[in-house]
């Protein structure tokens, strides 16, 4: 099907649909924060998602239209996926979008295919990470890569969060040199620096005293984030007085809590659930630890470093862009909780080193990850179809 050529809405604004599987923290947060600064006189933004949340109110308050399509679910589901593809194709066709910008694996696949079928002039995709990774069955991993390679043929612009993700996308044929652009994740502007006062307030909120060593993480409790590896690392710590806190929730909630109980850590791991005050709670941490099997470059790592917390993270995808071993943090291989525990113990043992890494990390996290920088990229990428059409005419 040939693509439509009418370039703008009736009032002169470009119609942009942002499609994301879950409109919540993570990919949903980056997707929203990137488009919020765009000039509303030039762009009309519609968010299409399978699951709304607190971000829905922010998007609506900013004048965006939010469409919830329940068939767009994260797990593989042939029935839901067929329905979602049909519905997304209808929405892309009826919305007469000039640009469709997809985020996350499921929305990235179904959204791009739907936009192509509907003849959308420009299709953009952001890789926050990949649906394939080293812990998968090789046959399944190869199938995912093949699907992404086919989708690359109908994608006009590929944005990759961090150089690690960009390099992998290029190496595997998921983008071409001319279509690929590296971007940074956008984090919330609100940052509460770690000071004695903010640390005390955060610990009071969590019900902890000032002397307890605290290892914290923020993220969705699911396979990607490897909660069992985080729990195993806490169990292996030499600092047996240390407490851990996991801020976030997800499909692995029950299993993670049960594992903590079976490991005898039910009194040493706090599962804080979803919180809207994460910036205020971060100063409670003595060490931020990330056990993920695979990632792009998580906003939580950036936010922790901006706060002034030393970071231990797994060396996956684009994380080493920011967490430079021995300079701005410590890196460990994924799937090695004993090494994660050793790295955490090292920082709890050596306050001088922890402070040095935290200071360097705070500088590195700086202002690179702000919404206006990403909005400038999106403005250029979204408006590229008009230039192409003018040249063609």
C-alpha positions, -999 to 999 in steps of 0.1 A, spaced: 0 0 0 14 34 -9 16 60 18 -6 90 21 8 123 9 -14 149 27 13 163 51 -6 182 78 -39 185 97 -66 208 84 -54 236 108 -18 232 96 -6 211 125 11 177 119 -9 148 133 14 125 154 3 93 171 26 79 198 19 42 204 32 25 235 22 -7 251 20 6 287 16 43 293 34 41 327 69 47 339 98 36 318 91 37 280 58 54 286 74 81 307 102 88 281 75 88 254 55 115 271 83 136 284 98 138 249 66 152 232 55 175 261 78 204 250 68 202 213 50 233 200 13 226 201 8 251 173 28 227 150 19 193 164 -13 176 176 -3 145 197 -24 114 202 -13 87 227 -25 52 218 -18 26 246 -30 -6 260 -27 4 296 -31 39 310 -20 52 344 -10 84 361 7 96 329 -27 97 312 -38 127 333 -6 145 325 -10 139 288 -47 150 289 -39 181 309 -13 190 282 -40 189 255 -32 155 241 -58 129 232 -53 95 249 -68 64 233 -69 31 254 -69 0 232 -73 -29 256 -62 -55 231 -27 -41 231 -12 -62 259 24 -69 267 24 -107 268 23 -127 236 -14 -134 229 -23 -145 193 -60 -135 198 -53 -102 214 -24 -94 190 -46 -100 159 -73 -78 173 -47 -51 183 -32 -51 148 -67 -47 133 -77 -19 157 -44 -1 154 -47 -2 116 -82 13 119 -70 40 143 -40 49 121 -62 51 90 -90 71 107 -66 94 125 -49 104 92 -16 107 110 14 122 94 37 105 118 34 73 139 60 69 166 62 36 184 78 26 217 84 -8 234 85 -42 218 48 -51 213 36 -16 203 67 -13 182 59 -44 161 21 -40 159 22 -2 157 47 -1 128 29 -27 109 -5 -10 114 10 24 104 25 8 72 -8 -8 63 -26 25 69 -2 44 46 12 67 73 38 89 56 65 86 84 71 58 108 95 63 138 105 37 164 124 41 196 144 12 209 145 15 247 161 -20 247 153 -51 228 128 -80 230 157 -104 225 185 -111 249 212 -137 258 190 -155 284 164 -165 258 160 -198 239 182 -193 208 153 -202 185 131 -176 201 158 -150 201 165 -156 164 128 -152 156 126 -119 174 157 -106 156 142 -117 122 109 -99 130 128 -67 140 148 -69 108 117 -71 87 101 -42 106 133 -21 99 123 -21 62 92 -1 69 107 22 95 118 57 84 137 67 115 151 46 144 159 62 177 181 42 201 185 50 238 222 50 243 252 39 222 250 3 233 215 -1 220 223 19 189 253 -3 181 234 -35 186 206 -22 164 231 -14 136 250 -46 140 219 -68 138 204 -49 108 175 -33 127 185 1 113 207 16 86 234 43 92 211 69 76 180 60 97 196 55 131 200 82 157 212 78 193 193 96 220 194 98 258 165 88 281 145 117 295 141 118 333 119 138 355 131 173 361 125 169 399 157 159 417 161 158 454 199 159 462 211 135 488 218 155 519 217 146 556 182 163 558 168 146 527 183 113 537 167 115 572 133 125 557 133 96 532 143 71 558 115 83 581 91 77 553 104 42 548 104 35 586 142 32 588 167 47 612 198 66 601 223 39 609 209 10 588 228 4 555 203 6 528 205 -9 493 177 2 470 164 -2 435 135 11 414 118 -7 386 91 -31 375 92 -65 392 94 -88 362 118 -112 344 138 -83 328 147 -68 362 158 -101 377 143 -97 412 155 -132 421 191 -121 414 186 -89 435 172 -110 464 201 -135 461 226 -107 462 211 -93 494 212 -128 509 250 -130 501 260 -96 515 287 -96 542 268 -66 556 241 -87 572 227 -57 589 219 -41 555 182 -36 545 170 -35 509 141 -17 493 124 -23 460 103 5 447 79 -6 420 55 -35 413 48 -59 385 38 -94 376 66 -109 397 53 -93 429 41 -125 446 70 -147 436 96 -121 447 79 -117 481 77 -155 485 114 -159 476 124 -133 501 104 -152 528 119 -185 518 154 -170 519 147 -156 554 149 -120 542 113 -110 548 125 -86 575 154 -72 554 137 -64 521 110 -38 519 87 -40 489 74 -5 487 52 -9 457 44 18 432 52 53 446 47 87 432 74 102 455 104 83 441 126 114 439 119 121 476 127 84 486 160 80 466 181 99 492 175 71 517 197 48 496 233 42 505 238 22 473 215 19 442 217 -16 428 203 -28 394 203 -66 387 186 -65 352 192 -92 326 188 -66 299 180 -29 296 184 2 275 196 29 298 170 30 326 158 64 339 161 50 374 199 48 371 201 84 358 178 96 386 198 78 413 231 93 400 216 128 398 206 123 434 242 116 444 239 78 451 267 54 441 254 29 416 261 -8 410 245 -21 378 247 -49 354 268 -43 323 240 -46 297 231 -27 265 236 11 271 241 11 308 279 14 304 273 47 286 267 63 320 280 38 345 317 37 338 335 11 359 354 26 387 347 61 376 309 68 379 298 35 393 305 -3 394 294 -28 368 288 -65 371 278 -92 346 241 -100 345 230 -132 362 259 -131 387 243 -122 421 274 -131 440 294 -105 421 266 -80 426 268 -86 463 306 -82 463 303 -49 445 276 -36 470 298 -47 499 327 -29 484 309 4 484 294 -2 519 330 -9 531 347 20 514 328 53 520 355 73 503 352 53 471 314 54 473 314 92 477 339 96 448 317 75 424 286 93 435 302 127 429 314 117 394 281 100 386 262 131 396 283 152 372 280 127 344 242 125 348 241 163 346 216 180 322 220 157 292 188 138 299 164 167 297 131 168 278 140 198 257 170 180 241 148 150 231 120 173 219 145 190 195 154 156 181 117 147 177 109 180 160 136 173 134 126 136 129 88 143 128 92 172 103 115 152 80 86 138 60 76 174 49 111 180 35 110 147 17 76 155 1 88 190 -9 118 175 -26 97 148 -43 73 174 -56 
